[in-house]
Amino acid sequence: MKNFIWDFDGTLYDTYPVMMDALMKALEHFQVHLDRSEVYKTIKEESIRYLIHEQKLEETPFNQVFHYYEKRILTESYPFNDTKETLKSLKLRGGSHFILTHRTVDATCQLLKRDSLNTLITDIIGSDSGYPRKPDPTSLNVFIKKYGMDRRETLMIGDRKLDINAGKNAQVATCFYDQDHLDITVDATYVITHLREIPSLFHM
């Protein structure tokens, strides 16, 4: 593998504790009272957008409140322990890294710079880049076309089913980061529980 396309939240960065705090506050703001563990399972299996629609909430007002709370505490999020080591190991072996995230490009860059990871990343597509959300493959195809990637040498890595489906829809290999051992059926090419397992999967 030469091209590694990464999800950000819950894959490279341990943002779920902060995300869940903000999400629960936003739900309370709209008078929705749900069990935290069930909310977590829902957004891991599906997405926050799915949760919003399931609760019959209006997406734009909800997201405004959610992102207000999230922005205030996002600086408390940091990379997983294996993130830097894994990115560096793959890059030293000739790999290139790309990020596909629902965050804005600037917000993602700020965190990467703070943690000295920005020099390891070739490019980022975020929510402000103007492409459909995962599992739509458009964003992946943009990376593939822009950098002349061989789909056979490209891997999509993420912690949710929609990340894996995005990779499958773009006809690239997929890697499911199953750190929580949730009871989710995901048809990925590879399944890992630690990021450091990825370099050992390939001879580069």
Beta strands, then each sheet from edge to edge (+ up, - down):
strand 1: 3-6
strand 2: 96-100
strand 3: 123-125
strand 4: 154-158
strand 5: 173-177
strand 6: 190-192
sheet 1: 3+ 2+ 1+ 4+ 5+ 6+
end
